[in-house]
Amino acid sequence: MAFKHIYFNEDICDGCGKCVEVCMCDAFERNPQKGKAPILKYPDECWFCGCCITHCPHKDEGAIHIITPFPMRGSFKR
């Protein structure tokens, strides 16, 4: 069972497909319904690179949210 770690805000995402085009691991698929958020087809393939957020025209509004698994989170000590 895959952990869903990428979420789309349906109120903000307009289904432009930029995230589908730039995803290096092809985790997304365009939604057949025009104007709807992409479908997360392969969640286990995500590299957590953030390309989808970087190229999203609505990144400032928070159209895409990625939850990085705990073991992959970096930590810094002063």
C-alpha positions in Angstrom: 0.0 0.0 0.0 1.4 3.4 -1.0 1.5 6.4 1.3 -0.1 9.4 -0.3 2.3 12.2 0.1 1.3 14.7 -2.6 -1.9 16.6 -2.2 -3.6 19.1 -4.6 -5.8 21.9 -3.4 -8.8 21.4 -5.6 -9.9 25.0 -5.0 -6.7 26.5 -6.4 -5.4 23.9 -9.0 -6.8 24.7 -12.4 -5.5 21.5 -14.1 -3.0 23.3 -16.3 -0.7 20.2 -16.4 2.6 21.9 -15.8 3.4 19.5 -12.9 2.6 16.5 -15.2 5.0 17.8 -17.8 8.0 18.5 -15.5 7.7 15.4 -13.2 10.9 13.5 -13.8 9.5 10.2 -12.4 6.1 10.4 -14.1 4.1 10.1 -10.9 1.2 12.2 -12.3 -1.3 11.7 -15.0 -3.5 14.4 -16.5 -7.1 14.3 -15.3 -9.5 13.4 -18.1 -11.9 16.1 -16.7 -10.8 19.5 -17.9 -9.9 21.9 -15.1 -9.4 19.2 -12.5 -6.2 18.5 -10.5 -3.9 15.8 -11.9 -4.2 12.2 -10.8 -1.4 10.8 -8.6 -0.9 7.5 -10.5 2.4 6.3 -9.0 3.0 7.8 -5.5 5.8 5.4 -4.7 7.8 6.7 -7.7 8.0 10.3 -6.3 11.6 11.5 -5.6 10.4 14.5 -3.5 12.4 16.8 -5.7 9.7 19.5 -5.8 9.8 20.2 -9.5 6.0 20.1 -9.6 5.8 22.8 -7.0 8.6 24.9 -8.6 6.9 25.0 -12.0 3.3 25.4 -10.7 1.8 28.8 -11.7 -0.2 28.7 -8.4 2.7 27.7 -6.1 2.3 30.9 -4.0 -1.3 30.0 -3.3 -0.4 26.5 -2.3 -1.9 24.4 -5.1 0.4 21.5 -4.4 1.6 20.2 -1.0 4.2 17.5 -0.5 4.6 15.7 2.8 8.2 14.3 2.9 8.4 11.0 4.8 10.1 11.4 8.2 13.3 9.4 7.4 14.0 11.6 4.4 13.7 14.9 6.2 16.9 16.8 6.8 17.8 18.2 10.1 20.3 20.8 11.0 22.2 21.4 14.2 23.7 24.7 15.3 
